[in-house]
Amino acid sequence: MEISSSPSPNALSGIIITWPIVEAYVDLESTISAAQTCRALHQTIIDPNTLKVKVSHFAVCSYPSAPTSPLAPLSESDRNHWKASAERIPHFVSRALNAIHFPSLYRLDLDFPLTKRRNASGHAEIIEDVCNCSFPIFVTNLAYASNLEQLQLNASRFMAIERSGQLEGLYENFGSNLSKCKKLKEIELINSGVGRSSNDWLYSVALLRALLPTLEKRRKDLHTLDIYLAGTPSDPLHERYLSTRGIDTALDFFVRVLSLERLTTLGISITDSNSHLSALIEAAMQLSSNVEIRKPTFINSLRISFTRVGTLGR
């Protein structure tokens, strides 16, 4: 009896049919491995025009079983045990973003962790390519994410490098490209982080303002929004420039948030910022007195937290 090592046509057909179900639980590295080891899957996974990997989701984060609470920080040895690829491999995020076929994405959970590598002297040096490599690649490719429905973006790393103003143009392009994602329904943005030379909690005015075009264009589509804000602008010159022209970015943001017609879930976390809390209250008052603006009537989950640094109260 002759034994063939090649799978039957029915088996190949079954692999291709079931792959979209399996892919939802597979990371990018495993998807690439599947494409390299199975010719039938290679034709399904690799886009023939761009030769990029078609995935429905991509996440850059720590393993979910690793404790992440600031009240129970990991020791250095424990943290090394739980490090994901993005934390272990230099330039992993930028290379992964370059490999992804963005039109296939439905969900994107993006962080920009620091990585280390050994230099010529044998010492470890920190690689921080968020502003000159990984974030620009993400912003550029975002213009092609025509099927993106969920975006989670942790911008905390940006706060340490934004005082030089080098990210304002990127934020503007980010906002423009994000507004082109016509199927976008959920946004979670961490716009807060600790500065490099101080322990102050910062937020980016330019990044907050970059969301305004999306909130306006997707007013009838967005149903979930989570935003994390801190008290002090990481880009004070940009904030001063807007203020001298009578522009209140926080107020404009909250007015548009509270004007989302299909909003069902809203989460607002504010750290050490009376100005943001005042802007939220002012936006609510403005909208309540304007009978011409449709109010969000579908909200079934509302979370607003206000935290002082050094306290646990809300």
N, C-alpha and C positions, 0 to 999 in steps of 0.2 A: 504494500500500500504506500502510495506516494504522499509524503507529508510536505505541505507548502508552508513556508514561513511568512508568506504574504497574507494579510487579512482579506477576507472575502468582501465583495462589493456591498453585501448587506451590512457587514460589520462597519465598513467605512461610512456608509450612509448613516448608521446609527450614531457613530462618533460625531459626525457633522451636525446631526439633528440635535443631539443632547449637549453639544458644546456651549451654546448660549446659557443653558441652565447651570452648567458646571462653572463657567467663567465668572459668574456672579460671586463665587466663593474662592476664586484663585487670584493671587497677586500677580504683579507685572512680570516678575522674574519667572514664575512658573508658566505663565502664558507664553513667554518667549521660548522657554524650554520645550513646551508642547509643539510650537510651530517648527522648531528645529528637528524634532524627532518623528514627526508624522507629516508626510507630504500632503495628505488630504486636509489636515488642520492648517498647514502652512498656507494653503490657498484660501482658507477661510479667515485666518487671523491676520495675514499680512496684506495691506492695501497694495494693489498692483501698481498704482500710479506713484505713490509716495514711498512705498516700501516701509511704511511705518506700521506699528502694532495696533490693531483694533481692539480696544478694551472698553468696557462699559463703565469702569470705575477705576480710580487711582487714589491712593491714600498715602500720605507721608506723615506718620505718627509713630509713637512708641507702641509696643505690644499692649493690648488692652488689659492683660493680667498683671501688668506692672503697676504698683501703687503710684499715683501722681499727686496726691494731696499735699499742699504746702505745709500742712500740719504734721505730716509723717513723711519727711523727705527720705529719699533713698541714700544709702551709703554709696561711696564710689565703687566698691566691689559689686554691690547689688546692681547698680546702674549699668555697669559694663555687661553684666549677665543679661540684662533686659534690652540692650541696645538693638534697634532695628537697622535695616540696611542703610537708611538715609543718614544715620548717626555714625555708622561704622565705615562707610565707603566714601572717600573724598569725591566730591562733585557728583554724587549719585543723583541728586534731585535734578540738576541741569541735564544730565545725560538721559535720565528717564523721561523728562518732559520733551526732549528732542526726539525720543523714540516713539512717542505716543501719537496715534492718529486721532487728533482732537475731535473731528466730526462724529466719532463713535462714542464719545464720553457722555454719560448721563449723570455721573456723580464724581465730584472732585473734592478731596480733603487734603489741603496743602499746608505744609509747614516748611520752615527753612532752618533745620537744626545745624549747629556747628559740627564740623568734623575735624579730625587731626590727621597729620601724616608726619612721617619721619623725614627730617631734612638731612643734608649731607653730613652734618656733624653727629647725627644719631638722636637728636633731640626732637621731641614732638612739637609741631607748630600748628596753630589753629588756622583752618581754612574758612574764610567767610566770603563766599561768592554770591551772596543773596542780591546785592545791588548791581553787580557788573556781569552776572551770568544767569543764574536760575530765575530770578524774578523777571528780567527782560524776556527770557525765552517763554515763560508762562504768559506774559502780557501779549506777546506777538501771536502765539498760538491760540490764545483765547478768542481771537477774531474768527476762528474756524470752528468753534465749539457750538455748532448749530443745534445740537440736541441736548445740551447741558441743562439739567433740571435742578441740581443741588450743588451749591458751592459752599465749602467751609474753608476759610482763609485765616490762618494765624499769622498776623503781621507784627507780632511782638518783637521779633528780631530787628525790624526796621527802625524802631525807636532809638536804638543805640547809634545809628549812622545817619539819621536824617537831618541833623542840625546843619549840615553843610548844604542842604537844599538839593542834593543830587537826585532825589527821587520824585520831585514835583512833576517833571515831564512824563515819567513812567506812570505815575498815578493818573495823570490825565488820559494817557493812552489806555490804561487799565479800565477806567470808567467808560471810555468810548467803546472799547471792544466788548465789555461786559453788557452794555446796553443793547448789543446786537444779538445777544443770546435770547431768542424769542420764546424759548420753552422754559426759561428759568422760573422756578417756583419757590425755591428755598435759598436763603442766604444766611450764613453764620460768619460773622467777622469779629476777630479779636483785634481791636484797634487800641491796644494798651500794652505797655511794656516798661521795663526799668531802663533808665539811661545808663550809658557806659561809664560815665565819670561820677555818677551820683546814684542815690537810692530813690530818686523821685519817680513817681509813676507818670508816664507821658502818653499822649495820644497824638495822632497825625491829623492836622486840620485838612491837609491836601487829600489824604486818603478818604476822610469822611466826605469831603466835597465831591470826590470822584464817584460816589454812589448816587448822586442826585439824578444824573441822566437815566440810570436804570430804574430808580424808584418812580420816575415820571413816565417812562415808556412802558414799564411793566406794571402799571398801576392796577390793571384789571387781571393780572396773572399771578403776582406774588402772593403766597398764602402763609409763608413762614419767614420770620426775620428774628435773628438773635444778634445783638450787638453788644460789645464790651468796650467801654470807654474809660479813660482816666482823666486826671485833672489838668495837667500842664501840657501845653502844646510842645511837641518835639520840634516843630518848625516855627519858632516865634516870629521870625521875620515875615514869613508868609501870612501868619495870623495878623500881624500888625498892618500889613499891606491891605488885607481884606477889611479890617476894622476901620481904617481911615476912609474907606469908601462906603461905609455903612452896611457892610455885608456880615451877617451873623450866620456862620456855617451851621452851627449846632441847631439854631432855630429853623433854618431852611430844611435841614435834615429831618427833624422831628415833625415838621408840618407835612412833609411828603410821606413820612412813615404812617402817620395817622390818617392820611388820605388814601391809603391803599384799600381798594374797594373789596377785595377778596381775602383780606388778612384774617387768618384763623388762629395763628400762634405768634405771639409777640413777646420777646424777652429783651429786657434792657438792663444791663449791669453797669453801674457807674461807680468808679473808685475815686474818692477824694476830689469831687468836683461839684461845688454848689452851682456853678454856671451851667453845667449840663442839666442838672435837675431843674433849674429855673427856666431854661430853654424848653424843656419838655412840658412844664406846666403852662408856659406862655403859648406854646403851639396848641395845646389842648383847649385853652381859652379862646384862641383865635378861631379855631375850627368850630367850636360849639356855638359861637355867635354868628357864623356864616352859614346861612340856610341853603346857599346855592351849592355848597360842596357836599358830595356824598360821603357819609361817614362809614367806617368799617362796621358792618353789622353781623359778621360771621365769626367774630372772635370768641373762641371757647377756651383759650389758654393765654393768660396774661401774667407775666412775671416781671416785676420792676424791683431791683435791688440797689441799695445805696450803701457803700462801705467806706468807712474811714480807715486809712492806713494805720495798722497797729491795733485795730479793734476787730471784733468778730460780729458786732451788731449790724443789723440792717434796718 
